[in-house]
Amino acid sequence: MFRLWGKIFKDNHMLRDTVIEDDRNDTRTHKIFDSLDQICYDFDLGKPIWLDSNIQEFKRHSKTRFYQDSFIEEIPFDYLELQVIEED
């Protein structure tokens, strides 16, 4: 089972969160991108752009934060955080 936790923060307070579970037999990368698509759909957000800093942070810690510079449209929060909480 693969589980990705998406959280929205504003002023150091979590406003919303959701956990996406994926038990398909697919690559980790596909599961991450598909889960991010579902999180953005649930939160009614545009998809963020993966910057080099996001990729490196995610590779090291299985966690990253998307700030305003990763989004095309204006966001009403400080950042979107993604964290892998379970991998098979």
Phi, psi and omega in degrees: 000134176249131179228130179240129182257121177251132183224141175249130182239143174219126180053044179063021175239136178283122180271317182213154172207160177204152177241129179253126179254139181220113181250018178290158175270082185222174180286158179300318181299315178297320180296320179296311182294321178294321178292320177297319176302316180293320178298314179296323177295314180298322182269000182056053181239155168286157181287133179284158177269132178280107175277165180303322179296323177295317182296313181296317179296319181292322178296320183284317190241358186055035182204141176206163178236135176255115178265184182306325183291350177267351182249145177282315181271165177291138179248141182271028180214174183278315180197158173254126180249135175244137179216129174283123180252348176202136175227146179270000000 
